[in-house]
Amino acid sequence: MSGMHLAFDLSFTHTEGRWARRGSWIGRDFPDPKMYMELAQTAERAGIGMLFFGDGTGIPDTWRGSIDAAVEWGVQWPRHDMSPIIAAMSTVTEHIGFGLTYSSTFMHPFYVARLLNSLDHVTGGRIAFNVVASTRSADAANYGFDTLMAHDLRYERMEEFIDVCQALWSSVAPDAIIRDRQTGRFADPAKVNTINHKGEFFSVRGPLPSIPSPQVSPMLVQAGNSPRGIAASARFADLVFGFGGSLAGQQRHRRMLDEALAAEGRDPANVGILWATQVIVGRTAEEARARREEVLSFWSEEAVGAFLSHNAGVDFSRLPASFPLGELKRQALAAQASPSGLIGTLLAEHGEDYEMSRTEFFEHGWTSATGLDHTLCGDPSSIADALEENFAATGSRGGYMLSSPLAMPSGLADIAELLAPELRRRGALAPRYPGGTLRENLAV
C-alpha cells in the first residue's frame, strides 16, 4: 500500500460562522479568489493531494418553510460555482489537484463534460469530478422540480450521465490532433466520432468539440453510501468519498464496496475511500479544546434547525414533544430525501420504535450540525495516532477528506502546518506528488 492520502474539503470555509471566528481573514472575504489561492499554496507545501469543493444550489428552506434562518446565520450559503476559483488556484500551484461537484440529477452531461475537459486543460491534468445524486428540495426547486426524483432513479440517471460523459471524453482520440503546418491539416476526421447516445434520460449526438485533456477523463469521485449508491461507485468511481463516524460503519462501507467492485470485475485494491473527517488541531491539547469551544458558541437552535432540516429533508421545527424515530424515517422517505445523516445515525443506535423527546433530538442535532460528533481534536501526535489506527482498520486504501469548523484560513492552515508534517515524519503519508496528473498522484 502507498500510504494515506489527504484532501481538504473547502465546501464550507465561509459558512456557519467561520468567517467571524478568531483566525479569520480581516479585510478579505468570500468569494475573493486570493483567499483560496493563498490556501492552495499552503496546502501544496504540505503535500495535500486535493482541494475539494462540494456544492449545493439551493438556499436551505426546509426549516419553517423559509430561507430566513439560513440567510440570517449564513448556514450552508452562499454557494458559488467554484470552477473559476479552481482555475485561479491552478495558476499559483503545480501539483495539487482540485475536486469539483456537479449534480447528475439536474445538470446535462454534455455541458459538464465540456467544462471539465477545459478545466483539466487549464490545470494540467489536476481535475476530479465529484458526481452527486441530489437529495435536497431547495436545489430541485431551482431546476423546475416540484419534488425530488425517486432515490434509485437518481442513481440510474447518474450512471447514464457518466456513460455519456465518458463517451464524449473518448469521442476525440488522443492522437486525433495533427497540426501539420506543411499541409494545414489540423486533425484526422477518422479519429473524431459521434457517440449517438439515446437513453432513458439523455439524447446526445456528440462528439465533444474539444481537444482531449491531459487525463482524457477527469478522476471520478462518488459519495453514495446506500446499497444503490455503492453499486454506482463500483461501476465507475476512481475514488470514493466516505462518511466518517463509527468504525463499524466505515468497515461496512469498505466491505460492501469491495464486494460490488469484484462483481463489476474491478480490483478493490485500486479504489480508495477518502473518509470525511473534521479536525481541530492545536499545538497542545489544551489549545485544541479551547478552539473547539469557539465552535459551539456560534450555534443557536435556529441555525441548527436550518442545517439539519435542509440536509434531512424534514422540517424539524414541527417536531412534537416526543415521537418514534421511525416517523422521521417515514417523513424523509415521503419527501424522497435520504434517511441517512443524523436520522440514519439515530436509527442505527436506537431503532425505529425508540421514543425520542424533542429536547433529546436537538441535543444530538447540536453535535451533528457542528460536526463535533466526528471531529478529531487534539495535538498533532494524538490526531496522527487516531488516523493511523483508523486507516489500518478500514483497509489502508485511500485516506481522509479533512475539514475544519474553525476560521478560514487558520483552521486548515494548522492542519497543513502541524498535522501533515507529523504524519509525513512517521512515514504514514503516500509519496508526495509522484505523477504528473491527479489520477497518478492519488493512486492507491
N, C-alpha and C positions, 0 to 999 in steps of 0.2 A: 504494500500500500504506500501511497505517496505522501501521507500525512494530511492533516486537516487544512481545508481552505477557509478563508474568512472573507465575508462580504459585509458591506454596510448597507442597511436599509435606511434610505433617506426620504421615505414616503411622508413622514410626519415631523420633519425637523423644525417646522414653524407653527405647529398647531398645539392644542391642549396646553397652552401657557408656556411652551418652550421659548417663545420669542421674548418673554419678560424675565426669565429666571437669571440668577447670578451666572455670569459667564457668557451671556448672550451678546450679540453684536450691538454696539451703540452707533447710531447713525448709518447703519446699513441693514436693510430689512428685506424680507422675502417680497418679490422674487428676483432680487438683484443677482445676476449671474456670477458676480465676483465672489459672493459668499461660497458658492459651490465650486468655483474654480480654485479657490484657496484650499477648501476642504479636500478636493481631489488631489492636490499636490501633497497635502499632509498624509492622506491615505496611501498614496503611491510610495512615499518614502518608507512607510511601514510595511509595504508588500501586500496590502489588501488586494484581493483578487478582483472584486467587482463592487461598483456602486449601483444600488438597485432602487428603482422608483416604482412602487405600486401606484395604483390610480383608481379614482372614482370620479364620476362626472356629475353626481347629484349632491346637493346640499342636504344633510340629514334632516328629514321632516317627519319621521315616524312618531317621535315623542310629542304628544299632544296634537299631532297632526299639523305641525307647524315647523318652519325653519328657524323660528326666532331664537330658541335656546342655542342652537348650533352657531348661528350668526353672532349672537352676543358674546359667546365664550370662545369662539374660534375652535369648535370641535369638528375635526375631520374636514375642515375647509379653511381657507381656499385651496383649490387643487388646480394647478395649471398643467397644460400639456408640457412635459419636461423634455421633449425632443430637442428644442433649441438650446436648453441648458446643457444637455449632453454634448451637443456639438461644440459649445463654448468650452466645456471641461476638457474635451479631447484635444484642444489646441494647446493646453498647458501641461499635458501629460503624454507619456509614450507607451505605457504598458497596461495600466489598469483598465478593466472592462466596465461596461455600462449596461444595466438591465432596464428595459422599458416595457411598460404594461399597456396592452390594449385588449378590449373585450371582444371576444368572438361572438358574443350574444348580440351585440349591437353594430359592430363595425363590418365593413366589407373587406374581404381578403385581398382584392386587387389593390386597394388603396394602401393597406397595411404592408403588403409585400413590397410595393414600390418605395414606400417611405423607409422601411428598414434596410432595403438594398442601398438607398442613398446614405443612410447613417452608417452602414458598415463601410462604405467608401470613405466617408468623412473621418471616421475613427481609425481607419486602417485595420479593420477586421476585429473590432473590440465590442461588438453589439450582441446582446442576448435579448430574446423576445419572450417575455412572460405573458402567456396567453391565458386569459381568465374567462370563466363562465360566471356572468354577473348575477349577484344574489340580492341586490338592493333595489327597492321600488323607486327610490328617488332617482337613480340612474335610468331606470326603464322609462320613467315619465318624460325624460328629456329626449328620448328616441321614439316617442309616439306609442309606447306600450301602456295600456291601462293596468295590466297585471304582469307579473314576471312569467317568463316561459317556464314550463314544467322542468323539474330538476334534470331528469335523464335526457330530455330533449335538448337541453342546453349543451350537454356533452356530445350528443350526436352532431349538433351544429358545429361545435368546436372541432371535432375530428374532421368533418368535411372542410371547414375553414383552413385547417392546417394542410390537408391534402391539396387544396387549391394553391396555397402559398408555396408549398414545396414544388408543385408542378410549375408554377410561374418562375421560381428561382432557378429551376433547371431548364427553362424553355430556351435560354440562350446558352449554348455550350461555352465552357471556359476558354476554348481556343477559337471561338467564332470571330473574334475581332482581329482583323488582319492589319489594317492601317498601312497598306502598301503605298508608299509615296511615289513609286515609279508608275504604277498603273492607276492609282487613285481609288482602288477598291478599299472600302472601309471594313466590310465584314463578309463572311461566307453565308449566303442565304440558306444553304443546306443545313446549317447548324443553328438556325433560328426558327423555332417551330411553335405553332399554335398548340394550345392544350385542349380546347374544345370541351371544357368541363360542363356537364349538365347534371346537376344533382338535386337533392331534395330542397336545399336552401339557396344554392347559388348557381348561376349560369355565367361562365367566364370563357371567352374565346382565347385570350392571350395572343401572342406571347407578351412577357414583360418587356416594356420598351426601354430596357436598361442594360448597361454593361454588367456582367457578373461581378459580384463584390468579392473582396478577399476571402471571406468564409463561404461564399456562394449562398449558403443558408445561415442566418444568424443562429447562435446557440439557442435551443428551445427549452424554456423553463415552464413548469406547470405545477400547480399547488393543490390540486384536489386531493382530499384525504378520505372521502367517502369511497365505498367499493367502486362506484361508477367513475369517480374522479381518478382513482388509482389505475383503473383499466385504461383510461385515456392517457395517463402519464406513461404507462408501459408501452403504449403504441408509438409515441413519437418523442417524448421528452429526452433531452440530453442531460438534464439536471432537474431535480425535484426540490421544491420549496416545501419543507415540512414544518408542522407546528410543534413548538416545544410543549412543556407541561410535564406530564408524568412519563417516567421511563418506560412503563408498560405500554403506554400509548405509542411512543416512538418505536418501540420494538415491534409492536403490532403493525404499524405502518411499513416499517422496513421489511417485515416478513411477507406482508400482502403484496408489496411492490415487487419483491424478488420472485414470488410465485407468478405474478402477472407478466413480468418481463420474460421469464422462462417460457410461459405459454405463448408469447409473441415471438419466440425464437431469438431473444436478445440475451446477452450475457449480463446478469445482475451486477457483476463486478465492475462494469463500465458505467453505471448510473449512480451517481451520488445523491445524497439528500443534504441540503443546507437547512439546518434546524433553526427556526426563528427563536432568537434568544435576546432578551433585553438585559443590558449590562450597566451597572453603576460601579465604576472602578475609582478608587481613591489611592493616594499614596499610602494611606493607612486604612485599616478597617473602620476606625472612628470617623475619618473624613468621609468615607463612602456612606456610612449610616446617616451622617448629618445631611448629606446631599439627597439621600432617599427621603428624608422628612420634608425637604423643599417640594418634592413632587406632590406629596399628599396635601400640601397647603393650598394647591390650586383648585382642587375639585370640589364642586357643590353637587347637590342632588340633581339640579337641572343639567349640569354638564355631564354627569354620569348617565342620567336618563337618556339624553340625546345620543350619546355614544352607544350605549347598549341597545337602544331601540332601533337605531339605524342598522347596526350590524346583525341583529337578530330578526328584523322584520316584524317585530311585535311591539305595540305601544305599551310600555311598562308603566306609564302614568295611570293606566286603568286597572292596575293590579288590585284585587280586593285584599282585605286584611290577611287572609290565608287562602291557599289554593293547592291542589295536587300538581306536582311538577309535570305530569303527563299533559295537563291542559296547555302549558306553554309550548310543548312539542306540537300539539294539535294545531295551535294558532299559527306557529311558524310554517307548518306544512300547508295549512289552508292558504297562506299568503305566498306559497311557492318559494319561500325562503329556505335557507338551510338550517336545520335544527342542530347546529354544531356550536362552536364557541362556548359561551357561558352556559347556554341551555344544555348542550351536549355534556359539558363537564359535570354539571349538577345531576343530570340523569345517570351518568356513569357512576357517580358517587352514592346517590341515594335511591334511584329507581323512580319509575313513573308514579307510583302510589304515595310517595312521600308528601306529606302535607307541610308546606313551607309558608312561613309568615312573610309578609311584605318587608318587614324590617330585616329579617334574615337574608332575604333575596338581595336587598340593596347592600348589605354588608359584604356578601360575595361579589356583588356588582362593582363595588368600590375597588377591590383589588384587581378585578378583571379589566376594568376601564383603564386603570393606571398601568396595567401590565405588571404590577408588583407580585402577582401570583406566579409569574415565570421569569423573574428577574434575578440575576446573579449579582450580589452586592458584596464588595469586599476589596481587599488589596490585590495587586496583580498575582501574587503567588497563590492565594486561595481560589481565585477565579480560574486560573490556569489549571489548578488541580481538578476542579469540578469539570472543566471542559475536557481534559484528557480522559477522565474516568468515564464521562458520558460518551465520548467519541468511541472508545473501546467497546462500550456496552451496546452501541447502536450499529455496529458493523464496520466501523473505521473506513467509511466511504462517504466523502462529501465534506461536511464541516458545519459552519454556523453563519447565519444571516443575523448580524448583530445590529441592534437598535439601541437608542438611548432615550430615556424620558427627560434627560437634562437639557440644558440650553444648547442652542446652536451658536458656535461650533464646539464649545468646550467639552460636552459630553462625549462626542465621537473623537475629538482630538485626544482626550485622555486614553481612550481605548487604543488609538493608534500609537500613542507615545509611551504608554505604561504597560498595557496588556500584551499587545502584539510582540514587542521585543522580548518579554518574558517567555512567551510561547516559542519564539524562534530560538532563544537561548537554550531551551530544553530540547530542541530538535523536533518539536511537535508539529510544526507547520510544513505544508508542501513546499517544494522548491520555489524560489522567488522568480516568477515570470520566465519559465523555461522555454516558452514558444513565442511565435510571432502573432498568434491570434488568441482571442479569448477562449475558444474551444480547446486549444492546446494548453493554455495556462490553467484551466480548471479541470483538466482531465484527471480522473481518479485512477 
